[in-house]
Amino acid sequence: MPSATPAATLLWGGWVVTGTGVYRADLLIEGERITHIGNLPKDRWQPTWHIEDVRGCFILPGTIDLHVHTRDPAKPPVYATRFSETRSALAGGITTILDMPNTHPPVTTPEVFEQKWQRWNRQPLWCNWALFPALIDDHLEEMLEWAQHDPRVPGLKIFLAPSTGGLVLHDWTHLNTVFQRYAGLLVVHAEDPRYFGEKPTYAWDYPKWRTRTACYRATQWLAHLYLQHRPDSASAAYTLPHVHILHVSTAEEVFLYRRLPSFVRQHFTLETCPHYLWFAAEDFYWLGKRLWCNPAIKQREDQQVLRYALANHLIYTVGSDHAPHPVESKTLKEEAPAGIPGVRTLLLILLEGVTRRWWTLTDVVQWTAEHPARLLRLSDRGVLRAGAFADLVIVDRHPTAGNTLSYTCGWHPYANYVFTWRIRTVWVNGQRAYHLGRWLVPAGKPLRFPKP
């Protein structure tokens, strides 16, 4: 397997997976883009092409992870960097990450965003990237005006409750201004701190602190606010921001969402994360504080409802909520930081759900590629079609031991599992960037987004 990517590569004999179906096809990559998908007879092959035999493999659009915390830049000591975390993401089949703003310093002004963007752009990274700024009580008017027009800004992040980094929109009445003046993507950490319980004494008490009621009430309030501000006609709904609720963890939020009118659900969507699909509250007894995350992992019944909601298209995307806290800090006797590393296992866990018949391959492509691309208004990423960027991942049915998936933070909670799928090859912008455990070339680029 050559390390340098040739001018044209034909992926021959694989199964192409889109959001509408799975079919046998050849896929031709020339330069940065896909130029042909379909049957390509051998008499049309060119001698300059590199032919890659992918029979028995599945070709998926590269995963777009809307929810990553690289913690870069961070306070010393530094356990992870943008380079190490995009490297881990690439090995997990992720070709684009969107980094969250709770870094050091927090990204709450255009000036800090510019500093972070220039820092990230100093060297090529392993996957494509973009940066979310945060909306807090200060600089609100300035941020709304700037985010509406800067093409480097994918949207705005709002924390309604404290989490790692301390970024909180304390005065929720400011959201009225946001709904009136901003028409882009709004991603929200939805917990209402008024419904938090007492801080936990033991690891298994964490859901009693970050309660299910706090999640439900915040999501309910946002849905009410959206209905309050919606125009009379459904066709004018784009004058409001698209509200995307991150890391949904409770059955009540799903039931609330199911009751919303369909035209509201087009612009008010939900995300969940793999740890809510894989773990439940009883797992705190053996994994302890390593499972602490915000919102907290809930009960087995919530897990079942979240799986049902995904399979029935009530949840729009799945993001990793990757947070690379070192194992030393996650095992402290005192309060440990909230967050779970997850970019290397996001796609593997969803593929495991295919094996267990929770959902289908086409569902996985929708949640991880097509729907995130639509939220970001990226018409030429997250899809497999001629003319689109060649961001893709090739997977096959081959065991992957969890204890072989390493992070710079030194741990992840899936080490005792053996997954039934393997991330075989990942292409980023037309370059083979990862193949069978080898990182080949950092081909990621900063993304730019069309503005409404």
Phi, psi and omega per residue, in radians:
M1 nan 2.001 -3.110
P2 -1.202 2.508 3.134
S3 -1.364 -0.551 3.099
A4 -1.498 2.403 -3.122
T5 -1.436 2.193 3.131
P6 -1.209 2.973 -3.104
A7 -1.081 -0.579 3.110
A8 -2.468 2.402 3.126
T9 -2.291 2.322 3.073
L10 -1.851 2.070 3.013
L11 -1.538 1.896 -2.922
W12 -1.829 2.217 2.926
G13 1.505 0.203 -3.103
G14 -1.552 3.064 3.061
W15 -1.791 2.023 -3.127
V16 -1.501 2.271 -3.112
V17 -1.992 2.133 3.039
T18 -2.107 -3.131 3.118
G19 -1.260 -0.094 -3.129
T20 -2.039 -0.200 -3.135
G21 3.053 3.090 3.120
V22 -2.194 2.233 -3.119
Y23 -2.594 2.687 3.123
R24 -1.353 2.226 -3.118
A25 -2.802 2.736 2.960
D26 -1.655 2.559 -3.096
L27 -2.259 2.158 -3.098
L28 -1.845 2.246 3.102
I29 -1.960 2.166 3.065
E30 -2.280 2.139 -3.055
G31 1.145 -2.318 -3.110
E32 -1.533 -0.116 -2.906
R33 -2.196 2.834 2.987
I34 -1.407 2.259 -3.130
T35 -1.964 -0.234 3.130
H36 -2.776 2.396 2.971
I37 -2.335 2.198 -3.135
G38 2.585 -3.046 3.119
N39 -1.269 2.201 -3.133
L40 -2.150 1.745 -3.098
P41 -1.013 2.628 -3.071
K42 -1.109 -0.445 3.134
D43 -1.258 -0.135 3.080
R44 -1.766 -0.058 3.131
W45 -1.200 2.489 3.139
Q46 -1.697 2.540 -3.114
P47 -1.138 -0.366 -3.128
T48 -1.478 -0.148 -3.126
W49 -1.316 2.543 2.914
H50 -1.612 2.170 -3.111
I51 -1.724 2.125 3.105
E52 -1.957 2.070 -3.112
D53 -1.394 1.935 -3.136
V54 -2.070 0.501 3.079
R55 -1.054 2.360 -3.105
G56 1.508 -0.084 -3.142
C57 -1.824 2.821 3.102
F58 -1.973 2.303 3.139
I59 -1.819 2.049 -3.119
L60 -2.025 2.684 2.939
P61 -1.068 2.525 3.110
G62 -1.026 2.464 -3.126
T63 -1.186 2.373 3.015
I64 -1.880 1.889 -3.099
D65 -1.662 1.864 -3.100
L66 -1.325 -0.056 -2.884
H67 -2.487 1.452 -3.099
V68 -2.270 2.395 3.033
H69 -2.005 1.680 3.104
T70 -1.390 -0.322 -3.055
R71 1.089 0.535 3.125
D72 -2.083 2.069 0.072
P73 -1.375 2.685 -3.077
A74 -2.311 2.839 2.999
K75 -1.239 2.534 3.028
P76 -1.111 2.621 -0.072
P77 -1.331 2.566 -3.081
V78 -1.663 2.151 -3.127
Y79 -1.846 -0.257 -3.106
A80 -2.648 2.665 3.123
T81 -2.322 2.960 3.076
R82 -1.032 -0.592 -3.127
F83 -1.219 -0.810 -3.112
S84 -1.189 -0.645 -3.065
E85 -1.385 -0.577 3.024
T86 -1.237 -0.505 3.053
R87 -1.136 -0.771 3.086
S88 -1.134 -0.712 -3.137
A89 -1.073 -0.748 3.141
L90 -1.024 -0.768 -3.131
A91 -1.160 -0.295 3.071
G92 -1.643 0.150 3.130
G93 1.491 0.219 -3.134
I94 -1.639 2.171 -3.136
T95 -1.840 -0.177 3.095
T96 -2.543 2.298 3.009
I97 -2.112 2.627 2.984
L98 -2.057 2.050 -3.020
D99 -1.562 2.440 -3.091
M100 -1.461 2.804 -2.929
P101 -1.519 -0.053 -3.097
N102 -1.452 1.232 3.082
T103 -1.993 -2.915 3.132
H104 -2.222 1.892 0.047
P105 -1.358 2.781 3.109
P106 -1.176 2.548 -3.056
V107 -1.527 1.542 -3.079
T108 -2.137 0.011 3.093
T109 -2.421 2.769 3.060
P110 -1.021 -0.575 -3.120
E111 -1.168 -0.769 3.114
V112 -1.179 -0.672 3.063
F113 -1.015 -0.761 -3.137
E114 -1.087 -0.733 3.117
Q115 -1.083 -0.794 -3.124
K116 -1.169 -0.721 -3.122
W117 -1.093 -0.766 3.122
Q118 -1.135 -0.635 3.101
R119 -1.103 -0.800 -3.131
W120 -1.186 -0.481 -3.054
N121 -1.542 0.103 -3.103
R122 -1.212 -0.536 -3.073
Q123 -2.490 2.649 3.084
P124 -1.087 2.395 3.103
L125 -1.848 2.990 -2.977
W126 -1.352 -0.335 3.078
C127 -2.497 2.941 3.088
N128 -1.128 2.741 -3.061
W129 -2.671 2.766 2.999
A130 -2.676 2.891 -3.001
L131 -2.204 2.246 3.015
F132 -1.517 2.264 2.883
P133 -1.514 2.829 -3.131
A134 -1.825 2.614 3.081
L135 -1.899 2.045 3.093
I136 -2.142 -3.073 -3.056
D137 -1.117 -0.603 3.123
D138 -1.440 2.665 3.050
H139 1.055 0.436 -3.013
L140 -1.121 -0.884 -3.104
E141 -1.093 -0.753 -3.140
E142 -1.078 -0.759 -3.106
M143 -1.156 -0.691 -3.127
L144 -1.129 -0.747 -3.135
E145 -1.163 -0.754 -3.103
W146 -1.199 -0.798 -3.087
A147 -1.139 -0.450 -3.124
Q148 -1.185 -0.392 -2.979
H149 -2.128 -0.374 -3.104
D150 -1.338 2.059 -3.080
P151 -1.211 -0.186 3.097
R152 -1.433 -0.187 -3.049
V153 -1.653 2.011 -3.131
P154 -1.318 -0.423 -3.085
G155 2.913 -2.929 -3.137
L156 -2.122 2.482 3.102
K157 -1.823 2.356 3.081
I158 -2.165 2.260 2.997
F159 -1.798 2.027 3.080
L160 -1.524 -0.123 3.123
A161 -2.516 2.698 3.136
P162 -1.142 2.447 3.023
S163 -2.513 -2.888 -3.132
T164 -1.015 2.194 3.138
G165 1.835 -0.338 3.024
G166 1.289 0.302 3.134
L167 -1.472 2.018 -3.112
V168 -2.439 2.406 2.919
L169 -1.542 1.714 -3.035
H170 -1.259 -0.726 -3.090
D171 -1.647 1.750 -3.066
W172 -1.205 -0.300 3.099
T173 -1.140 -0.315 3.070
H174 -1.109 -0.374 3.135
L175 -1.149 -0.427 3.031
N176 -1.062 -0.737 3.083
T177 -1.121 -0.713 3.134
V178 -1.062 -0.810 -3.107
F179 -1.169 -0.470 -3.135
Q180 -1.467 -0.457 -2.943
R181 -2.095 -0.064 -3.051
Y182 -2.239 2.313 -3.088
A183 -2.101 0.294 -3.128
G184 -1.699 -2.774 -3.122
L185 -1.470 2.291 3.115
L186 -2.128 1.951 3.112
V187 -1.807 2.332 -2.890
V188 -2.255 2.268 2.890
H189 -1.490 1.856 -2.962
A190 -1.837 1.628 2.926
E191 -2.427 2.474 3.111
D192 -1.780 1.914 -3.052
P193 -1.139 -0.249 3.098
R194 -1.156 -0.318 -3.113
Y195 -1.879 0.254 3.052
F196 -1.266 2.589 3.072
G197 -1.621 -2.766 3.107
E198 -1.352 2.572 3.122
K199 -1.072 2.520 -2.968
P200 -1.297 2.512 2.998
T201 -1.558 -0.680 -3.133
Y202 -2.047 2.774 -3.088
A203 -0.986 -0.703 -3.056
W204 -1.313 -0.098 3.094
D205 -1.518 -0.026 -3.033
Y206 -1.012 -0.742 3.111
P207 -1.140 -0.287 3.082
K208 -1.400 -0.302 3.051
W209 -1.557 -1.071 3.099
R210 -1.514 1.452 -2.884
T211 -1.348 2.818 3.071
R212 -1.153 -0.585 3.118
T213 -1.109 -0.651 3.110
A214 -1.075 -0.699 3.108
C215 -1.163 -0.864 -3.078
Y216 -1.080 -0.793 -3.073
R217 -1.123 -0.669 3.132
A218 -1.185 -0.774 3.112
T219 -1.140 -0.699 3.093
Q220 -1.064 -0.746 -3.126
W221 -1.136 -0.721 3.114
L222 -1.128 -0.712 3.102
A223 -1.111 -0.724 3.098
H224 -1.091 -0.735 -3.140
L225 -1.118 -0.704 3.122
Y226 -1.105 -0.782 3.126
L227 -1.125 -0.583 3.137
Q228 -1.176 -0.600 -3.061
H229 -1.684 -0.154 -3.033
R230 -1.128 2.527 3.062
P231 -1.180 2.888 -3.129
D232 -1.165 -0.573 -3.127
S233 -1.830 2.460 -3.125
A234 -1.119 -0.482 -3.093
S235 -1.179 -0.346 -3.114
A236 -1.668 0.153 -3.039
A237 -1.114 -0.373 -3.103
Y238 -1.239 -0.147 3.056
T239 -1.280 -0.209 3.059
L240 -1.678 2.770 3.017
P241 -1.156 2.690 2.962
H242 -1.467 2.020 -3.097
V243 -1.618 2.129 3.137
H244 -2.109 1.924 -3.112
I245 -1.425 2.116 -3.080
L246 -1.495 2.776 3.059
H247 0.600 1.042 3.043
V248 -1.158 2.324 -2.990
S249 -2.272 -0.041 -3.033
T250 -2.165 2.686 3.060
A251 -1.163 -0.619 -3.105
E252 -1.065 -0.659 3.116
E253 -1.139 -0.657 3.100
V254 -1.144 -0.776 -3.133
F255 -1.124 -0.683 3.065
L256 -1.058 -0.805 -3.097
Y257 -1.109 -0.670 -3.115
R258 -1.114 -0.435 -3.132
R259 -1.471 -0.175 -3.128
L260 -1.251 2.601 3.065
P261 -1.038 2.603 -3.063
S262 -1.088 -0.634 -3.123
F263 -1.238 -0.397 3.029
V264 -1.291 -0.697 -3.105
R265 -1.159 -0.280 3.053
Q266 -1.198 -0.425 -3.056
H267 -2.184 0.178 3.133
F268 -2.438 1.800 -2.933
T269 -2.220 2.937 -3.058
L270 -2.127 2.609 2.970
E271 -2.171 2.536 2.910
T272 -2.211 3.129 -3.034
C273 -2.278 2.718 -3.085
P274 -1.023 -0.602 -3.089
H275 -1.172 -0.441 3.059
Y276 -1.348 -0.369 3.117
L277 -1.538 -0.370 -2.990
W278 -1.849 -0.647 -3.063
F279 -1.955 2.812 3.038
A280 -2.438 3.066 -2.981
A281 -0.992 -0.599 -3.120
E282 -1.141 -0.307 3.133
D283 -1.274 -0.244 3.036
F284 -1.061 -0.475 -3.058
Y285 -1.212 -0.407 3.118
W286 -2.014 -0.364 3.084
L287 -1.807 -0.222 3.031
G288 1.033 -2.448 -3.056
K289 -1.230 -0.159 3.061
R290 -1.083 -0.420 3.134
L291 -1.607 0.079 3.092
W292 -1.182 2.199 3.055
C293 -2.706 2.842 3.136
N294 -2.056 2.177 -0.113
P295 -1.131 2.869 -3.092
A296 -1.251 2.641 2.967
I297 -1.144 2.368 -3.007
K298 -1.833 -2.622 -3.005
Q299 -1.510 2.918 3.134
R300 -1.056 -0.582 3.116
E301 -1.119 -0.669 3.088
D302 -1.127 -0.714 3.116
Q303 -1.009 -0.776 -3.132
Q304 -1.131 -0.691 3.128
V305 -1.177 -0.686 3.111
L306 -1.104 -0.709 3.086
R307 -1.110 -0.738 3.101
Y308 -1.085 -0.750 -3.109
A309 -1.117 -0.658 3.080
L310 -1.127 -0.863 -3.085
A311 -1.136 -0.379 -3.118
N312 -1.917 0.356 2.943
H313 1.101 0.558 3.016
L314 -1.607 -0.366 3.071
I315 -1.922 2.311 -2.926
Y316 -1.565 -0.684 -3.119
T317 -2.408 2.842 2.994
V318 -2.179 2.166 3.110
G319 -2.106 2.730 -3.038
S320 -1.327 -0.527 -2.947
D321 0.897 0.674 -3.108
H322 -1.020 2.259 3.103
A323 -2.500 1.852 -2.972
P324 -1.514 1.095 3.053
H325 -1.291 2.393 -3.106
P326 -1.153 2.656 -3.079
V327 -1.061 -0.532 -3.129
E328 -1.089 -0.709 -3.112
S329 -1.331 -0.466 -3.131
K330 -1.372 -0.182 -3.135
T331 -1.984 0.302 3.107
L332 -1.174 2.615 3.076
K333 -1.240 -0.612 3.087
E334 -1.404 -2.943 -3.060
E335 -1.070 2.224 3.140
A336 -1.707 2.694 3.108
P337 -1.207 2.661 3.136
A338 -1.602 2.332 3.097
G339 2.558 2.577 -3.081
I340 -2.316 2.279 3.033
P341 -1.191 2.411 -3.035
G342 -2.711 0.054 -3.080
V343 -1.212 -0.479 -3.125
R344 -1.390 -0.277 -3.058
T345 -2.024 -0.087 -3.136
L346 -0.915 -1.000 -3.093
L347 -1.229 -0.673 -3.132
L348 -1.057 -0.701 -3.130
I349 -1.184 -0.718 3.111
L350 -1.159 -0.650 3.059
L351 -1.165 -0.598 3.063
E352 -1.081 -0.619 3.058
G353 -1.102 -0.548 3.044
V354 -1.142 -0.789 3.106
T355 -1.023 -0.679 -3.108
R356 -1.513 0.071 3.072
R357 1.114 0.594 3.004
W358 -1.372 -0.538 -3.121
W359 -2.803 -2.993 -3.048
T360 -2.054 2.944 3.078
L361 -1.060 -0.659 3.132
T362 -1.143 -0.608 3.050
D363 -1.069 -0.788 -3.111
V364 -1.042 -0.749 3.128
V365 -1.099 -0.679 3.108
Q366 -1.097 -0.850 -3.047
W367 -1.212 -0.567 -2.990
T368 -1.786 -0.235 -3.052
A369 -2.368 -1.083 -3.017
E370 -1.152 -0.820 -3.128
H371 -1.197 -0.778 3.046
P372 -1.005 -0.693 3.119
A373 -1.099 -0.667 3.101
R374 -1.146 -0.734 3.112
L375 -1.026 -0.630 -3.100
L376 -1.565 -0.032 -3.111
R377 1.058 0.656 3.102
L378 -1.729 1.792 -3.050
S379 -1.385 -0.344 -3.058
D380 -2.001 0.350 2.994
R381 -2.337 2.773 -3.138
G382 1.364 0.150 -3.136
V383 -2.382 2.706 3.018
L384 -1.911 1.789 3.076
R385 -2.807 2.763 3.109
A386 -1.060 2.310 -3.126
G387 1.740 -0.328 3.130
A388 -1.390 2.757 3.047
F389 -1.081 2.486 3.137
A390 -1.453 1.183 2.946
D391 -1.772 1.871 -3.082
L392 -2.647 2.820 -3.135
V393 -2.287 2.388 3.111
I394 -1.892 2.165 -3.130
V395 -2.149 2.744 3.054
D396 -2.542 2.938 -3.115
R397 -1.484 1.630 -3.118
H398 -2.602 2.340 -3.074
P399 -1.060 2.437 3.020
T400 -2.206 1.998 3.135
A401 -1.335 2.274 -3.125
G402 -1.035 -0.557 -3.106
N403 -1.301 -0.035 3.047
T404 -1.654 -0.073 -3.110
L405 -1.662 1.829 -3.011
S406 -1.811 2.669 3.029
Y407 -2.266 2.769 3.064
T408 -1.192 -0.391 3.116
C409 -1.342 -0.197 2.956
G410 1.629 0.098 -3.101
W411 -2.895 2.881 2.868
H412 -2.830 2.772 -2.977
P413 -1.438 0.022 -3.079
Y414 -1.836 0.302 -3.022
A415 -1.125 -0.425 -3.096
N416 -1.569 0.069 -3.099
Y417 -1.815 2.664 2.998
V418 -2.034 1.992 3.141
F419 -1.435 2.666 -3.070
T420 -1.615 0.007 3.135
W421 -2.100 2.846 3.116
R422 -2.342 2.411 2.963
I423 -1.437 1.881 -2.995
R424 -1.542 -0.944 -3.076
T425 -2.501 2.495 3.089
V426 -2.240 2.294 3.089
W427 -1.939 2.356 3.105
V428 -2.254 2.117 3.139
N429 0.899 0.741 3.076
G430 1.392 0.093 3.120
Q431 -2.014 2.386 3.056
R432 -1.271 1.875 -3.016
A433 -1.731 -0.398 -3.106
Y434 -2.590 2.407 3.118
H435 -2.671 2.057 3.018
L436 0.850 0.935 3.064
G437 1.472 0.026 3.131
R438 -1.994 2.269 3.026
W439 -1.537 2.198 -2.972
L440 -1.803 -0.860 -3.076
V441 -2.716 2.337 3.043
P442 -1.369 1.853 -3.019
A443 -1.975 0.200 -3.099
G444 -1.265 2.707 3.138
K445 -2.363 2.685 2.994
P446 -1.246 2.419 -3.106
L447 -1.621 2.695 3.013
R448 -2.209 2.627 -2.944
F449 -2.229 2.401 3.063
P450 -1.155 2.524 -3.127
K451 -1.863 2.527 -3.122
P452 -1.165 nan nan
